[in-house]
Amino acid sequence: MNLSSKLTAISQYLSGEFTNQEQAIAEPAWYVHLRLWHQPVSLFTEDSFTLFAEQANILKLDQPYRQRLIRIQKHPNQTSLQVQYYMPKNPTALRGAGANPTVLKSLTTNDFELLPGCLLDVTANHLECDCYHFKATLPSDRRCCFSYAGNTVQVSIGFETTPEEFLSYDKGIDSTTGKATWGAILGPYRFRRVRS
């Protein structure tokens, strides 16, 4: 499969609405039941496929959070893919856009801030079903940080995806101790698509 076909495949695997209901029921002490949206947006279309991401606790669907932009593009070496994250300059203005994508139609690149250290390298392994397993990881020499409420927040990000499943490894990191403080501390959040 050529690189543009891989870009198409990973974009299809990531797009949609997801839930980790099975995991949350099986391990409620460790995993909050979440709804996750990955909505395609028409930004950086010259060389990328871009998604608006947002999630919410299933008990508070009217209070979504963690808005971000996920830009999937060819790596400069042209033999693999990479994923660049962006943060909205005004997250409140986009609250609820995951479930209501009409809000996203007026977005421009000026609505987002590049997060330079939040750049993942993607590997692709061919599966028997003529599909792929993609894994996006943050190299050890990069630190993914952003400003929130006047503080610098460090996160460890990464994911895996196949046609059936999306696994999120995102977690908050205490910059003093280097230990995880929230998120996928005991392993990934395991999401299944409920809507394309």
Salt bridges, closest charged atoms under 4 A:
GLU17 OE2 - ARG35 NH1 2.72
GLU17 OE1 - ARG195 NH1 2.42
GLU46 OE2 - ARG71 NH2 3.83
ASP47 OD1 - ARG71 NH2 2.89
ASP121 OD1 - ARG142 NH1 3.65
ASP130 OD1 - HIS126 NE2 3.39
GLU160 OE1 - HIS133 NE2 2.58
GLU165 OE2 - ARG190 NH1 3.46
ASP170 OD2 - ARG66 NH2 3.02
